[in-house]
Amino acid sequence: DGLGLLGRARTRAALHRFDEALADLDSAERFGSRDPKVQAERAAILQAVGRYDEALALRRTAAERRADFESLAGLACLHAELGEIAAAETCFDESCRRFRSVSPFPIAQLEFQRARMWFGQGDLKCARRWFEAAWRRLSAYAQAEGHLAEVEYALGERNRAIARLRCLASVADDPDYAAQ
């Protein structure tokens, strides 16, 4: 059934088995699945394999049909990956305005993606602001705190970065923080 195939496609995509995941999504559609999540998953996979034009078309269509947090967040992250900063910023802002949940996880993840965009652009101060926002929103967000330490170090705040990494290394299960 469509829901089962979508679940299997997500699992395969998480394991980087993208061709098989796309085949599952094709099957889900053949079985009549009209769930927008199928197209969102397809867009994410196409983006992951560098088929940006196809991913962008799907993301835009989703946002035009239903401009909610998820569709706009996906579009924002794709624009960010393409280096289209102004479009990404617009979508990041609009996505946040449409957020309707109480869970801090989606917003923290979106702030993290925004920070990565600015880090990639070389704007360390802006990257710091967004990594810090993600970490403050979700203090156990190790990846955000690790990147925040990296930005602090790049900004010349060596001792602060080291202290942050020491604290993180003592509680995180990822050995990369201790190595840093």
ZAKESE-269214 format. One record per residue (C-alpha): z, x, y; residue in one letter. Coordinates in steps of 0.5 Angstrom, whole numbers, padded with zeros to 4 digits, always signed. Example, Ala and Ser with C-alpha at 12.3 -4.5 7.8 and 13.67 -1.06 7.14 Angstrom:
2
+0016+0025-0009A+0014+0027-0002S
END
This chain:
180
+0000+0000+0000D-0001+0002+0007G+0006+0004+0009L+0007+0008+0002G+0001+0012+0004L+0003+0013+0011L+0010+0016+0009G+0006+0020+0004R+0001+0022+0009A+0007+0024+0014R+0010+0028+0008T+0004+0032+0007R+0003+0033+0014A+0010+0036+0015A+0008+0041+0009L+0001+0043+0013H-0003+0039+0007R-0007+0036+0013F-0013+0035+0009D-0009+0031+0004E-0005+0027+0009A-0012+0025+0013L-0014+0022+0006A-0008+0018+0005D-0009+0015+0012L-0016+0014+0011D-0014+0010+0004S-0008+0006+0008A-0014+0004+0013E-0018+0002+0007R-0012-0002+0004F-0012-0006+0011G-0007-0002+0015S-0007-0004+0022R-0001-0001+0024D-0001+0004+0030P+0003+0009+0027K-0003+0011+0022V-0007+0012+0028Q-0001+0016+0032A+0000+0020+0025E-0008+0022+0025R-0008+0024+0032A-0002+0029+0031A-0005+0032+0025I-0012+0032+0029L-0008+0036+0034Q-0005+0040+0029A-0011+0043+0026V-0014+0044+0033G-0019+0038+0033R-0017+0036+0040Y-0022+0032+0043D-0021+0027+0037E-0014+0027+0038A-0014+0026+0045L-0019+0020+0044A-0014+0017+0039L-0008+0018+0044R-0011+0015+0050R-0013+0009+0046T-0006+0008+0044A-0003+0009+0051A-0009+0004+0054E-0007-0001+0048R+0001+0000+0049R+0003+0005+0054A+0010+0006+0051D+0015+0012+0050F+0012+0014+0044E+0004+0013+0046S+0005+0017+0053L+0010+0022+0050A+0004+0024+0045G-0001+0024+0050L+0004+0028+0055A+0005+0033+0049C-0003+0034+0048L-0004+0035+0055H+0001+0040+0055A-0002+0044+0049E-0009+0043+0053L-0006+0047+0059G-0007+0040+0063E-0001+0041+0067I-0002+0035+0072A-0004+0030+0067A+0002+0032+0062A+0007+0032+0068E+0005+0025+0069T+0005+0023+0062C+0012+0026+0061F+0015+0022+0067D+0012+0015+0065E+0014+0016+0058S+0021+0017+0060C+0021+0011+0065R+0019+0007+0059R+0024+0010+0054F+0028+0004+0052R+0033+0007+0046S+0040+0009+0047V+0039+0015+0042S+0039+0022+0046P+0034+0025+0041F+0027+0023+0043P+0029+0024+0050I+0032+0031+0048A+0025+0033+0044Q+0021+0031+0050L+0025+0035+0055E+0024+0041+0050F+0016+0040+0050Q+0016+0040+0057R+0020+0046+0057A+0015+0049+0052R+0009+0047+0057M+0013+0051+0063W+0015+0057+0059F+0007+0058+0057G+0005+0057+0064Q+0010+0063+0066G+0014+0058+0070D+0021+0061+0068L+0025+0057+0073K+0022+0050+0071C+0022+0052+0063A+0030+0053+0064R+0031+0047+0068R+0028+0043+0062W+0031+0047+0056F+0037+0046+0059E+0036+0039+0060A+0035+0038+0053A+0041+0042+0051W+0046+0038+0056R+0043+0032+0053R+0044+0034+0046L+0049+0040+0045S+0047+0041+0038A+0040+0042+0039Y+0040+0050+0037A+0032+0051+0038Q+0033+0048+0046A+0039+0053+0047E+0036+0059+0043G+0030+0058+0048H+0034+0057+0054L+0037+0064+0052A+0030+0067+0052E+0029+0064+0059V+0035+0067+0061E+0034+0074+0059Y+0027+0074+0062A+0030+0072+0068L+0035+0078+0068G+0041+0074+0066E+0042+0079+0060R+0049+0078+0059N+0049+0070+0059R+0043+0070+0054A+0047+0075+0049I+0053+0070+0050A+0049+0064+0049R+0046+0067+0042L+0053+0070+0040R+0055+0063+0040C+0049+0060+0037L+0049+0065+0032A+0056+0063+0030S+0054+0056+0028V+0047+0055+0027A+0044+0056+0020D+0038+0059+0022D+0039+0067+0022P+0034+0068+0027D+0039+0067+0033Y+0043+0073+0030A+0037+0077+0030A+0035+0076+0037Q
END
